[in-house]
Amino acid sequence: MPREDEFLDDIETAEAELEAEELAEEEALELEEEVDELEALRAERDDFRDKFMRALADAENSRKRADKQRREAEQYGGSKLARDMLPVYDNLQRAMDAVSDEQREAMGAMLEGLELTLRELKNTFKKHGIEVIAPAVGDKFDPNEHEAMFEAPVPGTKAGEIIQVSAVGFMLHDRLLRPAQVGVSSMTE
């Protein structure tokens, strides 16, 4: 025989099932929110990681750029002074080249002082990475080291040969301070 309050059990069961469904829906919603929050945190973490890596790369590039600039300043920082000293070299060399044998005998001590000064200047240049570019007559013209002051057809020469050296040139390490000034043959065959 059925109990009289059996229908109440059905209501309680239905209510319990409804509560369980609602609780499951709430838990599912909370779980979904937590998953969304976790995904947002992961995206934010990835964004911060990307920014950190970029900042690290920028810092490394800045360090390398500063190191390169420092090295260049050490090597080429004195190039303005070096350029200003080139006429001193030129004038001392011209003075030495202009001395005749008679003058050499008459002014021996003074000429010796000039020679010592010129030698010391060359040593100082060498110490700081300055090298003389001294082409010879007959060498091939090189536009990277020479400046053509004039061209002339000289018999017995080939086009592009140096026929006269007006002034020597200078290199500072691997940079041209001043090209050698030369005359070039324009002789055609």
For each residue, the residues with C-beta under 8 A, 3 or more apart:
1:
2: 6
3: 6
4:
5: 8 9
6: 2 3 9 10
7: 10 11
8: 5 11 12
9: 5 6 12 13
10: 6 7 13 14
11: 7 8 14 15
12: 8 9 15 16
13: 9 10 16 17
14: 10 11 17 18
15: 11 12 18 19
16: 12 13 19 20
17: 13 14 20 21
18: 14 15 21 22
19: 15 16 22 23
20: 16 17 23 24
21: 17 18 24 25
22: 18 19 25 26
23: 19 20 26 27
24: 20 21 27 28
25: 21 22 28 29
26: 22 23 29 30
27: 23 24 30 31
28: 24 25 31 32
29: 25 26 32 33
30: 26 27 33 34
31: 27 28 34 35
32: 28 29 35 36
33: 29 30 36 37
34: 30 31 37 38
35: 31 32 38 39
36: 32 33 39 40
37: 33 34 40 41
38: 34 35 41 42
39: 35 36 42 43
40: 36 37 43 44
41: 37 38 44 45
42: 38 39 45 46
43: 39 40 46 47
44: 40 41 47 48
45: 41 42 48 49
46: 42 43 49 50
47: 43 44 50 51
48: 44 45 51 52
49: 45 46 52 53
50: 46 47 53 54
51: 47 48 54 55
52: 48 49 55 56
53: 49 50 56 57
54: 50 51 57 58
55: 51 52 58 59
56: 52 53 59 60
57: 53 54 60 61
58: 54 55 61 62
59: 55 56 62 63
60: 56 57 63 64
61: 57 58 64 65
62: 58 59 65 66
63: 59 60 66 67
64: 60 61 67 68
65: 61 62 68 69
66: 62 63 69 70
67: 63 64 70 71
68: 64 65 71 72
69: 65 66 72 73
70: 66 67 73 74
71: 67 68 74 75
72: 68 69 75 76 77
73: 69 70 76 77
74: 70 71 77
75: 71 72 129 172 173
76: 72 73 79 172 173 175
77: 72 73 74
78: 81 82 128
79: 76 82 83 172 175 177
80: 83 84
81: 78 84 85
82: 78 79 85 86 125 128 130 170 172 177
83: 79 80 86 177 178
84: 80 81 87
85: 81 82 88 89 121 125
86: 82 83 89 90 170 177 178
87: 84 90 91
88: 85 91 92 121
89: 85 86 92 93 118 121 122 125
90: 86 87 93 94 167 168
91: 87 88 94 95
92: 88 89 95 96 114 117 118 121
93: 89 90 96 97 118 168
94: 90 91 97 98
95: 91 92 98 99 114
96: 92 93 99 111 114 115 118
97: 93 94
98: 94 95
99: 95 96 103 104 107 111
100: 103 104
101: 104 105
102: 105 106
103: 99 100 106 107 111
104: 99 100 101 107 108 111
105: 101 102 108
106: 102 103
107: 99 103 104 110 111
108: 104 105 111 112
109: 112 113
110: 107 113 114
111: 96 99 103 104 107 108 114 115
112: 108 109 115 116
113: 109 110 116 117
114: 92 95 96 110 111 117 118
115: 96 111 112 118 119
116: 112 113 119 120
117: 92 113 114 120 121
118: 89 92 93 96 114 115 121 122
119: 115 116 122 123
120: 116 117 123 124
121: 85 88 89 92 117 118 124 125
122: 89 118 119 125 126 132
123: 119 120 126 127
124: 120 121 127 128
125: 82 85 89 121 122 128 130 131 132 170
126: 122 123 129 130 131
127: 123 124
128: 78 82 124 125 172
129: 75 126 172 173
130: 82 125 126 170 171 172 177
131: 125 126 170 171
132: 122 125 168 169 170
133: 145 146 168 169 170 171 179 180
134: 165 168 169 180
135: 139 142 145 146 162 165 168 169 180 182
136: 139 162 165
137: 162 163 164 165
138: 157 161 162
139: 135 136 161 162
140: 160 161 162
141: 146 148 160 161 162 182 184
142: 135 145 146
143: 146 148
144: 176
145: 133 135 142 169 171 176 179 180
146: 133 135 141 142 143 162 169 179 180 181 182
147: 169 179 180 181 182
148: 141 143 151 182 183 184
149: 166 181 182 183
150: 183 184
151: 148 183 184 185 186
152: 163 183 184 185 186
153: 185 186 187 188
154: 157 163 185 187
155: 187
156:
157: 138 154 161 163 185 187
158: 161 185 187 189
159: 185 186 187 188 189
160: 140 141 184 185
161: 138 139 140 141 157 158 184 185
162: 135 136 137 138 139 140 141 146 165 182 183 184 185
163: 137 152 154 157 182 183 184 185
164: 137 182 183
165: 134 135 136 137 162 168 180 181 182 183
166: 149 181 182 183
167: 90 178 180 181
168: 90 93 132 133 134 135 165 180
169: 132 133 134 135 145 146 147 176 177 178 179 180 181
170: 82 86 125 130 131 132 133 176 177 178
171: 130 131 133 145 174 175 176 177
172: 75 76 79 82 128 129 130 175 176 177
173: 75 76 129
174: 171
175: 76 79 171 172
176: 144 145 169 170 171 172 179
177: 79 82 83 86 130 169 170 171 172
178: 83 86 167 169 170
179: 133 145 146 147 169 176
180: 133 134 135 145 146 147 165 167 168 169
181: 146 147 149 165 166 167 169
182: 135 141 146 147 148 149 162 163 164 165 166
183: 148 149 150 151 152 162 163 164 165 166
184: 141 148 150 151 152 160 161 162 163
185: 151 152 153 154 157 158 159 160 161 162 163
186: 151 152 153 159
187: 153 154 155 157 158 159
188: 153 159
189: 158 159
